[in-house]
Amino acid sequence: MITNTRFKQTKPNRKWTWESPDRKTHNLIDYIIVNKKLMGSVRNSRAFPSADVGSDHQLVMVNIRLKL
């Protein structure tokens, strides 16, 4: 299951993961995929526009709660 599309984000810049060189076009092209059995453990999935990774892509992170 794709986690990026399951969670609604309040800020629009947390939804897209790629920015065109002219900074006008944004697309969701990077995904985090988990097994369907583990989807109940996923709490949130979002992009981080403030992370400087030296790329036109944004850092994508998922929050997971695990029971040990």
Residue pairs with C-beta under 8 A, 6 or more apart in sequence:
1 33
1 34
1 35
1 36
1 39
2 31
2 32
2 33
3 31
3 32
3 33
3 34
3 39
3 42
3 45
3 62
4 17
4 28
4 30
4 31
4 32
4 45
4 46
4 47
4 60
5 28
6 39
6 42
6 45
7 44
7 45
7 46
9 15
9 46
13 47
13 49
14 46
14 47
14 48
14 49
15 28
15 46
15 47
16 26
16 27
16 28
16 47
16 58
17 27
17 28
17 29
17 30
17 47
17 57
17 58
17 60
18 26
18 27
18 28
18 29
18 30
18 56
18 57
18 58
19 25
19 26
19 56
19 58
20 26
20 56
21 56
29 57
30 47
30 57
30 58
30 60
31 60
32 45
32 60
32 62
34 42
34 62
38 64
41 64
41 65
41 66
42 62
42 63
42 64
43 63
43 64
43 65
44 62
44 63
45 60
45 61
45 62
45 63
46 60
46 61
47 58
47 59
47 60
47 61
48 58
48 59
48 60
48 61
49 58
51 58
51 59
53 59
